[in-house]
Amino acid sequence: MNDFKEPEELARDPLGARLSALETAPPTSTLLPRVLAGAHAMRVRPWRRFQGAAVLAAALAVLVVAGAATPMTRNYIGGLFQQMNVVQPAAALASVTAHGRTITALSGVDDGQVVLLNLHATGSGAFRDFSEVDAGGQPLKVYGARGSDDFLLLSKRPDDGVRPGTPITVHVTGAGGETWTLRVIIHASSPPTARPVPAGGTLGPLGVTFTGVRASDHYILVTADVTGRDEFSVLDTLGKAALTAPGGQLIASVWNQGTEDKLPDGQVRVHAEWYWPRQGSGDYRLTLGDGGATLTRTLPIT
Amino acid sequence: MEQISAADRAEAAAPALITPEVFAARYLARVHRFAVMVSPRGADPQDLAQEAMVRALGRLDRFDPSRGTMDAWLWRIVVNLARDAGRVAGRTELLMERLVAVTASRTAGPSAEAAALGRIRDRELIEAVRRLPRRHRSLIALRYGAGLSSPEIADALGTTRMAVVQATRRALDRLRKDLEAQQ
């Protein structure tokens, strides 16, 4: 291996040299503790490691059978729902089998504002789209899905929609256009209530204005407007948000979301939303940023 | 290619001495840099870096120095995970890439290009990399994010060195065209 000589043209490529010198943002300060704690961040399908169609088909068949024969285990996404105090009922909320795949709604949160659904899918392939409609026929605003075969779907009920605990129809579209439809009823829970909003501040070149803190029995929602010179710098920094529970442990994020506005002076303002599982009552510590610039605030959640 | 250092040899002789903290300190930044470059826009690179490091740490006791260096072992884990997560192109895609005719075109000489590249901000360049098709992004991230040589990339991806060289050239050409189009 050591006698291989890189082609000179490639070794001297100016763009390659520029890429080698590229300075990427360092890992956030919370990444190392998460790694050392052995906290899984993703769940992916191990069968993709196999190469060759025959091996792939055989491996897939084994996994589908194994999946059907063994009880579902709690993975990263399932763990998030556990942390949110969401009890998985003995029977699934809903299940549909079509196109060789079964999609099951395992558990969820429906507080009249936010709907969080823990779905499990057998088989392979990505999903292209999700949509949800309430019992009155109004669409929910679907934020998106996180995870792979076990995933989290986050959406918001319309302001003038029907009450929580009523049926929601979930449409899932596969990469090839195939569709699955589930009718889910999630036990209604109390909506989040407003908590004291911390003072804003600066985070290096970014300006941060907190616009709300809400907490339910299941989650804590923090919203803020963050202003900076470009979307990339703002969103990159917003990804480095960490919440520490009253007990001192770092809390895994449920969801981060940002929508942007262009300001007249050319700057970008991002309306950010962070969702974390609630871990009891007390003072939570919110830290934005990493390395040089950080902004830390205490959130009393009682 | 990077030679095996004396430290690596000592580590190979006594892998049990590597604590998770030392392992993380040695590799986390590099795995994270790779994840930043290989993750498409909208995907969190930290998720990939975290999962890859957790997996590697979980298997640290199974690392067998007689089968290769710890670097090679780690990057196989990272690439497999990234491939499973849909962020790294598979071998088939890379082989398909070999069949595509080389249509490299440059509108400026190397020195003029180097000057132009110097004016591009790091963030803009990372954004351009993250917009590349997956097969190109994979090669760029492994070479310039993880800092692997062609043989190391070939080992991690399960393909040949020449396939890696050719695919890397094409990835650079595609990125170059994208950057020129932006200017």
Contacts between the chains, C-beta under 8 A, distances in Angstrom:
chain1	res1	chain2	res2	distance
A	1	B	1	6.5
A	1	B	151	4.6
A	1	B	152	7.9
A	1	B	155	7.6
A	2	B	1	5.6
A	2	B	3	7.1
A	4	B	1	6.7
A	4	B	149	7.4
A	4	B	150	6.6
A	4	B	151	4.9
A	4	B	161	5.7
A	6	B	149	6.8
A	6	B	150	5.9
A	6	B	165	7.4
A	7	B	165	5.8
A	9	B	169	7.7
A	10	B	150	8.0
A	10	B	165	6.2
A	10	B	168	6.3
A	10	B	169	6.2
A	10	B	172	7.9
A	12	B	110	7.4
A	13	B	172	5.7
A	14	B	110	5.1
A	14	B	111	7.9
A	14	B	113	4.7
A	14	B	114	4.1
A	14	B	117	5.9
A	15	B	113	7.1
A	15	B	117	6.2
A	15	B	172	5.3
A	15	B	175	6.4
A	15	B	176	5.5
A	15	B	179	7.8
A	16	B	143	7.4
A	16	B	144	6.6
A	16	B	172	6.1
A	17	B	114	7.3
A	18	B	114	7.4
A	18	B	117	4.3
A	18	B	118	7.5
A	18	B	120	7.5
A	18	B	125	6.9
A	19	B	125	7.1
A	19	B	129	7.5
A	19	B	140	6.5
A	19	B	143	7.8
A	19	B	144	3.7
A	20	B	144	5.3
A	20	B	147	7.6
A	22	B	122	5.5
A	22	B	125	5.9
A	22	B	126	6.7
A	22	B	144	6.8
A	23	B	122	5.2
A	24	B	32	7.6
A	24	B	33	5.0
A	24	B	36	4.5
A	24	B	37	7.1
A	24	B	122	7.5
A	24	B	126	6.4
A	24	B	145	7.5
A	25	B	36	6.9
A	26	B	29	6.5
A	26	B	32	7.3
A	27	B	28	5.8
A	27	B	29	6.2
A	27	B	32	4.2
A	27	B	46	6.9
A	27	B	49	6.5
A	28	B	46	6.5
A	31	B	28	6.9
A	31	B	32	7.0
A	31	B	46	5.6
A	31	B	49	6.6
A	31	B	50	6.0
A	32	B	24	5.9
A	32	B	28	6.2
A	34	B	50	5.4
A	35	B	24	5.5
A	35	B	28	6.5
A	35	B	50	5.7
A	35	B	53	4.4
A	35	B	54	5.8
A	35	B	57	6.9
A	36	B	20	5.7
A	36	B	21	6.7
A	36	B	24	6.1
A	36	B	57	7.8
A	38	B	54	5.5
A	38	B	57	6.9
A	38	B	58	6.9
A	39	B	50	7.0
A	39	B	54	6.8
A	40	B	50	7.8
A	40	B	51	6.0
A	40	B	54	5.8
A	41	B	46	7.2
A	41	B	47	4.1
A	41	B	48	7.6
A	41	B	50	4.0
A	41	B	51	4.5
A	41	B	54	7.3
A	42	B	47	5.2
A	42	B	48	6.8
A	42	B	50	7.9
A	42	B	51	4.3
A	42	B	81	7.7
A	42	B	85	5.9
A	44	B	51	7.8
A	44	B	81	6.5
A	44	B	84	3.6
A	44	B	85	4.7
A	45	B	84	5.9
A	46	B	84	6.5
A	48	B	83	6.0
A	48	B	84	4.7
A	48	B	90	7.7
A	49	B	80	5.3
A	49	B	83	7.0
A	49	B	84	6.5
A	51	B	90	7.2
A	51	B	91	5.9
A	51	B	92	7.5
A	51	B	158	7.0
A	126	B	86	6.9
A	148	B	85	7.5
A	230	B	123	7.3
A	232	B	123	5.0
A	232	B	126	8.0
A	232	B	127	6.0
A	233	B	123	6.7
A	236	B	123	7.8
A	239	B	44	6.2
A	239	B	46	6.8
A	256	B	44	7.9
